[in-house]
Structures are given as C-alpha cells and as structure tokens.
C-alpha cells in the first residue's frame, strides 16, 4: 500500500513587503500595489522538479503576548482574482481575536509568540504568491514535499 508523507523542507519568513528579492517587476504588474489598510507580502519560489509534489503553507499572524495555552488567530484567507489575467492572490482578514485552550497557567507569565492562521496553496515557481494582510500582521510560510513511501498493510 502506498502512503504519502508530508515532510517539512523549509521554514522561511517573507520579511519584505512590496517587491521581494528576485521577483521580477513584470510578474507583479497585474497585482494591486496597495489595498487600503493592508500590507503586501510577496513570496518568490525557486523552480523545482515535479512541482506538483510540493505545497506552500501560508501563515498570516502577528506577535502577541500570550500565556501557556495554545493560541490560534481567528481570521480567514480569501482568494481574489486579478481581473483579466487569470492570476490569484490572497487577502487575510482578522479582528485580532484568538481562540485558545483553557489550561490553568500557574505562573501567569506572558510571552511573545507568533499567533497565526494557515492556508495550503499550490506550489508554482512561475508566479509569485501575493498575500495582503492587515497592517501590523506578518506572513510566514513553509514548503511541504510529498514523498512516496511503500508500506505493507497489517492484517488484524
């Protein structure tokens, strides 16, 4: 029986807004330069063999002071079309509210932690991934690879 495993390849942070290093200006022309109240992040992916075996996990969020519980940002990604081009970009919206577990934190210590929401998108090195997030938010991403692994099923 064939089983597909996702392996974490790269943890990277998109740190530049607007034009990311290596993204050609002509590749960004169709995308809106600004969206009111939003910051634009651009992810330029390197070309790979068999790009269908890869996916990109987008993480939109911000650094917040939180307790020992597990926190998740409440918000959503919306897929937008670039009219007349057939390209897509992503817009993340959030009020900044979080959901968390309700463990008791004995020491009541607050620490800075990146709290985020995710979306998996197709890997395509031919076009940049463009993400708009509210001002004060960041975009990080992970690249996942699917690898084929044969294993035998166990009869019970």
N, C-alpha and C positions, 0 to 999 in steps of 0.2 A: 504494500500500500504506500502510495506517495503522500508525503506530508510536506507542506510548505512552511518554512520557518522564516520569521522576520528577524533580521539581525540588525542591530544598531551599528551603522557605519560611521556616521559623522554627527557630531554635535557642533552646530555653528550658530553664531549670532549675527543677524543682519544689523549692523551698527550704523549704517549710513542711511540718511533719508535722501530722497530725490534720486540722484544718479549714483548707483553702486559701481564700484571699480569693475571695469571690464564690460559693463553694459553699454552697448553702442547707442548713441543718441537716436538713430533712426528706429531702433527697436522700441524706444519709449515714446516716440511721437504720437502714436494713436491714443495713449493713455492720458487721462486728465492730469495736468500738472499739480493742481490743488483741488481739494474738496474742502468746503468750509468746515472749520473745526477739527480737521483731520491732518495727520502726518502720513506721508507716503514712504513706504519701505519697498525696496526693490531687491529681489534675490536673483542673482545670475548663476545658473547651474552649469557645471562643467559637462562637456559631452562625454557620454559613456556608451559602451556596447550594450545592446539589449536594454534600452531604457524602460521597456515595459516591466522589467523586473525590479524597478525602483519606485518609491513613492516619497513624497515630501510631507512631513507633519508640520503644519504651521502652528505656532504657539503665540497668541496675542495676549498680552497681560501687562502687569506693572508690579513694581516692587512695593510691597506693603508690610507694615508691622503686624505680625500675627503671633498667636500663642502656639502651643504644642499640637493643636489639632491639625488635621489635613484640610486644606482650604482649596476651593476651586472658584474661579471667577465666573459670575453669571453673565452671559452675553451670547452673541451669535455672529457667525460669519454669513454674509450674503454674497452670492455670486452675481456679479454685474457684467453686462456685455458692453464692449466698445462698439458703438453703433457704426455699421458699415464695414467693419474689419473682421468680425467673427472671433475676436480675442475676448478673453475674460480677465477680470481682476476681482479681488476680494475686498469687501468692506466689513470691518468688525465694529459692532456697536455693543456698548455696555454702559450700565449706570454706575459701575464700580462696586456693586454689591457682590458678596461672596456667599457660598454655601460651605459648611464645614461639618466635620464630625463633632460630637459633643462629649469628648473625653474631658475628664477633670484634669486641669493643669496645676499641679501642686505649687509650683514656684511662681506662677503668674508672670513669667518672663516673656516679653515680646521681642521677636527677632525680625530682621528684614529678610523677606523671602519673595521670590518671583512667583506671583499667583497668576495663573493663566487658563485659557480655554483653547482647545485644539481643533484642527480640521486636517484630514488627509487629502492631498491633491496629487494629481498626476505629475510625474517627472517628465519635463520637456526642456531640453537644453537649448532649443531653437528660439524660445521666447522667455523673457524674464517673468518671474512671478511678482506681481504688483499687489501690495496689500496696503489699504488705508485703515488706520486706527485712530481713535480719539487722541488729541494732544495729551501728552503725559504717559501714553502707553508705549510698549515696545513690541517688536516682532522678533522671535527667535524661531529656529527651525531645526528639524532632524531629518536626515536622509536614511530611509529604510531600504534594505535589499531583501528580495525574496530569493531564497535558495532552495533547490530541490534536495530532499533527503529521503532516501528509501528506508522504510522500516517495515517489519513484519507485524501484522495484527496478532494479538494474543487471543487464543480460544479459551473461553472460560465456561 
